[in-house]
Structures are given as C-alpha cells and as structure tokens.
C-alpha cells in the first residue's frame, strides 16, 4: 500500500497556528508572576496593628476602641520596637449594660481588663499576645521609656488609674524578645479627698551596677482639690518631702525588684 506524501513543515505550521488560536480564545491565561504590577500591595503598619489587635482581643469591627503606638528601642539591638496600647471603654460600658450592672460598674470606674499593651519586636517583626493592665478604662494607659535595668536598652513604664488611685508598672525585656513586668507600685491615692497620699518614684544609679534602684519617697499631692471635675483627666503634681518610704533594688536571678535590706 502506498501512503500519500505529507510535507512536514506545512503540518507543523498548521499545528502551531491552531494552538495559538486556542490560547487566544480561552481568555483565562495565568499572568506571568514576573510581570511588573502583579504583586499585592504591602499592608502598612497601622493597618496590620489594627488587624492584629482585633484578632487577638476578638474585637468586632463594629466596636469603637482607642489605640496608640509608642516607639522606642526596647531591646538591645538597633532596630526600633514599639509598645501598642489599647483602651476598650465602650466595650466596658456595653458589658455593664449586658450584665445589668451599669450603676455598680460606674461606681467602680468600670474596673477590669479593658486596658492592654502589646509589644512589637522590630527585629522579629512580631506583635506579642495582649498583656492586660487591670485598671479603669476611663483613662487610657500612659507609656514612657527609661534605661532602668540596663543602659543598653529602654525599659517600659506604664501609668494607669484605678478610680482616684494612680499606679505605675515597670516592664523589661528578657532574652531580647520577651516583655515582662519587674515592678509595680502606687504613685498616689485618694485624689479629690481630704487626705490624699503621694509617692515619688526615683530611678537612682548605683556604682558598679547596671540596674538602677527604684527609691520611693513620701511626698505631697500639691494640686489636690475636692473640686476635681474629671478624676481621670487629673494630672498629679507631686512634691518630694525628703523621707524614703521604700528602697527597691533589682534581683537579676528573680528578674524582679525587691526591697533592699537596710
């Protein structure tokens, strides 16, 4: 039997044209990943912070809450870190209404876990789990930084309120990445009352030691008044009277401040 003669170049040309037409008609081509402009836009830091706050605290998108970023070098590396504060005053009020305890909770200043801090580690690019600061949400947390435990990094100072009492907590980083509280003490009590008490916190260097001592002095609340209209907006003016009330030094083994033996 004789087979008809087929011209191979003609067949190949026809096949290639056919495949090309099929590809054009489909309309569902996968874009080249190397093509410029196909990358998803990078999420900015504020958007990421808000997303992680809502996820970690299980905050619905309808809830009103306040948050703030405080930036500093909180561990010993050269990359900037941050403390993020969250205040859920609206949630505290809503929760009191749900529990039918509005009057009672208002009298107690809605005391509870409604103020939080998060630690952002710049080197790891990681936001920590929430750290609750039990307090009155009528005043958001105040954050500042000082070199306390080590001169090679900034430690975190958090001021908070429990009704007309002001307190202060100190945090430092262990192992470069874990933020933990090392000390807590009152700053004033009884603001707006007849006989308030005030305590001035002094960070004092000790020869031969990296960590500063925390010395608490008996003091006076100079701007106290029974006419304080908003106790949570009240900013105390404290004057040292000179007498040491307590003296605390850092215990590196315990990772805490303890009373210094006289």
C-alpha positions as CSV (number, residue, x, y, z in Angstrom):
1,X,0.0,0.0,0.0
2,X,1.3,3.5,-0.8
3,X,0.9,6.3,1.7
4,X,0.3,9.8,0.5
5,X,3.3,12.2,0.7
6,X,2.9,14.7,3.6
7,X,5.0,17.9,3.6
8,X,6.2,18.1,7.3
9,X,6.9,21.8,7.6
10,X,3.3,22.6,6.4
11,X,1.9,20.3,9.1
12,X,4.0,21.9,11.9
13,X,3.0,25.4,10.8
14,X,-0.7,24.5,10.8
15,X,-0.5,22.9,14.3
16,X,1.2,25.9,15.8
17,X,-1.3,28.3,14.3
18,X,-4.1,26.1,15.7
19,X,-2.7,26.1,19.2
20,X,-2.1,29.9,19.1
21,X,-5.7,30.4,18.2
22,X,-7.0,28.2,21.0
23,X,-4.9,30.1,23.6
24,X,-6.3,33.4,22.4
25,X,-9.9,32.3,22.5
26,X,-9.8,30.9,26.1
27,X,-9.5,34.3,27.9
28,X,-8.2,32.7,31.1
29,X,-4.5,33.0,30.8
30,X,-2.4,32.9,34.0
31,X,-0.4,36.1,34.3
32,X,3.3,35.9,34.4
33,X,4.4,36.2,38.1
34,X,7.4,38.2,37.0
35,X,5.2,40.8,35.2
36,X,5.6,44.2,37.0
37,X,2.5,45.4,38.8
38,X,1.0,41.9,39.6
39,X,2.2,41.9,43.3
40,X,-0.4,42.5,46.0
41,X,0.1,45.9,47.7
42,X,2.1,45.6,51.0
43,X,0.0,46.2,54.2
44,X,1.0,49.3,56.0
45,X,2.0,49.0,59.7
46,X,-1.1,50.8,61.2
47,X,-3.4,48.6,59.2
48,X,-1.6,45.5,60.4
49,X,-1.6,46.7,64.0
50,X,-5.4,47.2,63.9
51,X,-6.0,43.8,62.3
52,X,-3.9,42.0,64.9
53,X,-5.5,43.9,67.8
54,X,-9.0,42.9,66.6
55,X,-8.0,39.3,66.1
56,X,-6.1,38.8,69.3
57,X,-8.7,40.6,71.5
58,X,-11.6,39.2,69.4
59,X,-12.9,42.8,68.9
60,X,-15.8,43.0,66.3
61,X,-15.4,45.5,63.5
62,X,-18.4,47.5,64.9
63,X,-16.7,48.2,68.3
64,X,-15.2,51.6,69.0
65,X,-11.9,51.4,70.8
66,X,-8.7,53.6,71.1
67,X,-5.2,52.5,70.4
68,X,-1.8,54.2,70.2
69,X,1.8,53.3,69.2
70,X,4.8,54.4,71.3
71,X,8.1,53.7,69.5
72,X,11.5,53.1,71.2
73,X,14.4,50.7,71.3
74,X,13.1,48.3,73.9
75,X,15.8,45.6,73.5
76,X,19.5,45.7,72.8
77,X,19.5,45.6,69.0
78,X,19.5,48.6,66.7
79,X,16.0,48.0,65.3
80,X,13.2,50.1,66.5
81,X,10.5,48.4,68.6
82,X,7.1,49.7,70.0
83,X,4.5,49.4,72.7
84,X,0.9,49.5,71.5
85,X,-1.8,50.5,73.9
86,X,-5.5,49.6,73.6
87,X,-8.4,51.1,75.5
88,X,-11.9,49.5,75.4
89,X,-14.0,51.9,77.3
90,X,-17.0,51.5,75.0
91,X,-16.9,47.7,75.5
92,X,-16.7,48.2,79.3
93,X,-20.0,50.2,79.2
94,X,-21.7,47.7,76.9
95,X,-20.6,44.8,79.1
96,X,-22.1,46.6,82.2
97,X,-25.4,47.1,80.3
98,X,-25.5,43.4,79.3
99,X,-24.9,42.3,82.9
100,X,-27.5,44.8,84.2
101,X,-24.8,46.3,86.4
102,X,-24.5,49.8,84.9
103,X,-24.7,51.7,88.2
104,X,-22.4,49.4,90.2
105,X,-19.8,49.3,87.4
106,X,-19.9,53.1,87.0
107,X,-19.3,53.5,90.8
108,X,-16.2,51.2,90.5
109,X,-15.0,53.1,87.4
110,X,-15.7,50.1,85.2
111,X,-12.6,48.5,86.7
112,X,-11.5,45.4,84.8
113,X,-9.3,44.1,81.9
114,X,-10.2,46.9,79.4
115,X,-6.7,48.4,79.0
116,X,-4.0,46.3,77.2
117,X,-0.4,46.7,75.9
118,X,1.2,44.8,73.1
119,X,5.0,44.6,72.5
120,X,6.1,44.9,68.9
121,X,9.6,43.4,68.4
122,X,11.1,45.1,65.4
123,X,13.8,42.5,64.7
124,X,11.3,39.7,64.7
125,X,8.6,41.9,63.1
126,X,6.2,40.3,65.6
127,X,3.4,41.7,67.8
128,X,3.0,39.9,71.1
129,X,-0.1,38.5,72.7
130,X,-2.1,41.1,74.6
131,X,-0.9,42.0,78.2
132,X,-3.8,43.1,80.3
133,X,-3.4,46.0,82.7
134,X,-6.3,45.8,85.2
135,X,-7.4,49.4,85.6
136,X,-10.1,51.9,85.0
137,X,-10.7,52.4,81.3
138,X,-11.8,56.0,81.9
139,X,-8.2,56.9,81.4
140,X,-6.1,55.3,78.7
141,X,-2.6,54.0,79.7
142,X,0.3,56.4,79.7
143,X,3.6,55.0,78.4
144,X,7.1,56.3,78.8
145,X,10.7,54.9,78.5
146,X,13.8,54.9,80.7
147,X,17.0,53.0,80.9
148,X,16.4,51.1,84.2
149,X,17.6,47.5,84.2
150,X,20.3,48.0,81.6
151,X,21.9,51.1,80.0
152,X,21.8,49.2,76.6
153,X,18.0,49.4,76.2
154,X,14.9,51.3,77.1
155,X,12.6,49.8,79.7
156,X,8.8,50.5,79.6
157,X,6.9,52.5,82.3
158,X,3.1,52.2,82.2
159,X,1.0,54.6,84.3
160,X,-2.7,53.6,84.9
161,X,-5.6,54.5,87.1
162,X,-7.9,52.6,89.5
163,X,-10.6,55.3,90.2
164,X,-8.8,58.0,92.2
165,X,-5.6,55.9,92.6
166,X,-2.6,56.2,90.3
167,X,-0.2,53.3,89.9
168,X,2.9,52.6,87.9
169,X,4.2,49.3,86.4
170,X,7.7,48.7,85.0
171,X,8.5,46.3,82.2
172,X,11.8,45.0,80.8
173,X,12.7,42.5,78.0
174,X,14.2,39.1,78.8
175,X,16.1,37.1,76.2
176,X,15.8,40.1,73.9
177,X,12.2,39.2,72.9
178,X,10.0,38.6,76.0
179,X,8.5,41.6,77.8
180,X,7.7,41.1,81.5
181,X,6.8,43.2,84.4
182,X,9.5,43.6,87.0
183,X,7.9,46.1,89.5
184,X,4.7,47.8,90.4
185,X,3.9,50.5,93.0
186,X,1.3,53.2,93.7
187,X,2.0,56.9,92.8
188,X,-0.9,58.5,94.6
189,X,-4.1,57.5,96.4
190,X,-7.2,59.4,97.5
191,X,-7.1,62.2,94.9
192,X,-10.0,64.6,95.5
193,X,-10.3,63.5,99.1
194,X,-9.3,65.3,102.3
195,X,-6.1,63.4,103.0
196,X,-4.5,62.0,99.8
197,X,-1.2,60.3,99.8
198,X,1.5,60.6,97.2
199,X,4.7,58.7,96.5
200,X,7.5,60.0,94.2
201,X,9.4,57.3,92.2
202,X,13.1,58.0,91.7
203,X,15.4,55.9,89.5
204,X,18.8,56.1,91.0
205,X,22.1,54.9,89.7
206,X,24.2,52.6,91.9
207,X,28.1,52.5,91.5
208,X,29.2,49.2,89.9
209,X,25.7,48.1,88.9
210,X,23.9,48.3,85.5
211,X,20.4,48.3,87.0
212,X,19.1,51.4,88.8
213,X,17.4,51.3,92.1
214,X,13.8,52.4,92.5
215,X,13.6,54.6,95.5
216,X,10.1,55.6,96.8
217,X,9.8,58.9,98.7
218,X,7.0,60.1,100.8
219,X,5.6,63.1,99.0
220,X,2.7,65.5,98.8
221,X,0.0,65.9,96.1
222,X,0.3,69.6,95.5
223,X,-2.7,70.1,93.2
224,X,-5.3,68.1,95.2
225,X,-8.8,69.5,95.4
226,X,-12.3,68.4,96.2
227,X,-13.4,70.2,93.1
228,X,-11.7,67.9,90.6
229,X,-14.3,67.5,87.9
230,X,-12.8,64.6,85.9
231,X,-10.7,62.4,88.1
232,X,-9.4,60.5,85.0
233,X,-8.2,63.7,83.3
234,X,-6.5,64.8,86.6
235,X,-2.7,65.1,86.3
236,X,-1.0,64.9,89.7
237,X,1.7,67.3,90.7
238,X,3.9,65.5,93.3
239,X,6.5,67.2,95.5
240,X,9.0,65.1,97.4
241,X,9.1,65.6,101.2
242,X,12.5,64.0,101.5
243,X,11.9,60.9,103.6
244,X,12.4,57.5,101.9
245,X,9.4,55.3,102.2
246,X,10.8,52.2,100.4
247,X,14.0,51.3,98.6
248,X,14.0,48.6,95.9
249,X,16.9,47.0,94.1
250,X,17.0,44.7,91.1
251,X,17.4,41.0,91.7
252,X,18.8,39.6,88.4
253,X,18.2,35.9,89.4
254,X,14.5,36.5,90.2
255,X,14.1,39.1,87.4
256,X,12.2,41.4,89.7
257,X,12.7,44.3,92.1
258,X,12.7,43.5,95.8
259,X,13.0,45.6,99.0
260,X,16.6,46.5,99.6
261,X,17.9,45.3,103.0
262,X,18.9,48.1,105.2
